[in-house]
Amino acid sequence: MKELIVHIGMPKCGSSSLQGYLYENYEKNYKKGIYYPQEYRTESGYFNHEPLSRLSGVDLEKALEEVYAKSYTLDRVIFSCEGWGEWYPRANLKEFLDKAAVIFSGFEITVLCYLRNPFSYVMSCYYQFVKDGLFGINRDFFLNHQEPSLRVFLNLFNNIKGYHLYDLSSAIREIQSIGDYNFIFKSMERVDSENGSFELDLCEELGLYIPEQERNQKVTNARQSDKDLEKFLFVSRFLRRGCYSKLLWDLTKLQFDESGNNEYEELSVEEAEYLSKLDVLIQEVIDKNIDFLKHNITGSCRGLVESRSQELYKHKKLSLDNKQQLIGFISERIYLEY
């Protein structure tokens, strides 16, 4: 039977890597009967279907009919947008699936979602949020706290979603509540992959083209460095959102001069105590839901349930010289701008 695959993320779980592959190998996969729609796909950056995820009603129906007209003779159609997972239930995922079930009536619909070990997932999401936002959390509200921190971020997520970011079982249940569709949840952790990366596993499962150089490549989903996190947070406190966005590209490329005084500022007692508490909370949630995860994850989930508490304690503050360099960076860019 023909298959319509809707890849929904989750955020920081290798989506951009997968989307880049599907974009770069579009022609080769098309010849194999697999279509990664060019319609309603971003033309740069991640090459995903975010434009489609923002449509509703008649506009969404017309978009799906347009894609169907170009793909109904093919074996597989793949849509990909992590916004469907990140923004659910505010995203149009349920409406998208319901309309696709009618328009792609000859296709079996599969919703594909990748997950990550809760310890590294929490930190990677936090780093991404500090850099450029995530989950629709109000970034200005976050920064207006006396001490913006991981605790503030996690509390804001909980207020929006009603469950903890590190509770993978609740995320699965939320997505499953959409309706009677074929949901596949998989681990993107390398230890759970048969081929060294989840991308290669997916290529084999779906019959996708595998570039020769990819066959032995092991892919990681690296988070921002500790100093990157701190420099984004430091600069955000000085600049309005619009000005910060203009400087983000230059700030991302900024490398610190490490020739001076590079003694890191220590975590406060309060911060250290919170990380210890969070370590225990995450492990408790994993232990409580391990049977549920094993039942609902397709394939191995060993990497999802193992303890990685060291991920919480890698964080380091900026040195005094780092902060002075950032102040100089801000002053120079503002002078050039105005």
Steps between C-alpha positions, in 0.01 A plus 500: 500500500615855434624687807480860619760568770464807720821564694431732795835528683541527794709817528875437546458141385680509166220655290723747314744220412218287359346792311836596353547145373153488342561834330847416371393161364162605366558386141649164593215421737241618249633246251443236768135604531546710815385863502615772739260774385656818368166671540448690826856436608745762621743597224804527723618414848345171611297430181202382702124534463446772757293708250259207473478470879358854518205445267143411593157454349463541125861613460626177656268291281623672183863450605453128563308457174788670316754263653276199434468591132879477466553189710202263476689268262796465737553250782584734786452864589698649792411822677733631771458785745603488866257785564221241497656342808639815658181705473238229552213547586520855363640376168266367230612136530158351576329698223785412263467127569120503478502677163790292368308181586226613260714645220766225509234232536712234330791554740566358844591790732789459743598764755872471574651654812858471628587538868818563695639408842328734751823625658657616175159603361441744785837666461491512119153656500608752761802601295286537186241705687761739639645544152183557300185381674312167518155358585337842474633597843504876546869581485459855632308367800783253561766773482305729732551260788761619744714195419398332170593137536430141406245483783307799361502346151371163621230663712380706202485186284299322770258793521433477125489124453381375837782247530877506541731530199689191615182289519512322163200283584275805536621635166417166338153489658429856387583417138312169510189688611476661154305208358505148361814522289809285474748664737863387502724627779870421467820578684754712314775395741799336333498206741149413376593511132586194296717697256667761720243775437123525486524660153657188353245280675219706347656486154506123513148469638344728237718402206657845477818567306810464719800709390815287517675740739207473739520125542778516758420842641382524858290807560464685829258776592740729681370778719646847531813529712474633855667826399260538208206464739642759736587749227147484356351545846743781592433701183122442520491684831634817338305514174141511386377199304523671160855621553607163639360324192701727270821415684431128545694381194811700592463395863482132400831533314673693780797314648634599840858616545636241743837665557398696811337414832273203431400401849136400486243645734375220725139387511314647793405276792136533394578395142704201613226387738238529225706288260533230768125507554430494125733201460286302747170616345596399147617157612179447697290580192706264286469217754127556540430486126756249376239230428282749310797610288603144421144427389457812287846546348564313176838328520752541779453774762806422710650842425180674611490346847864495604627749758697789353506732797844626396319700228361729771837581654703596195391860515755775569458874537689763300831641619541871568700541178222326306245747634720798416541371146123467464443855627747619237317297235164653597638856508669465161195353326262758646736783397514364142122454494407846622 
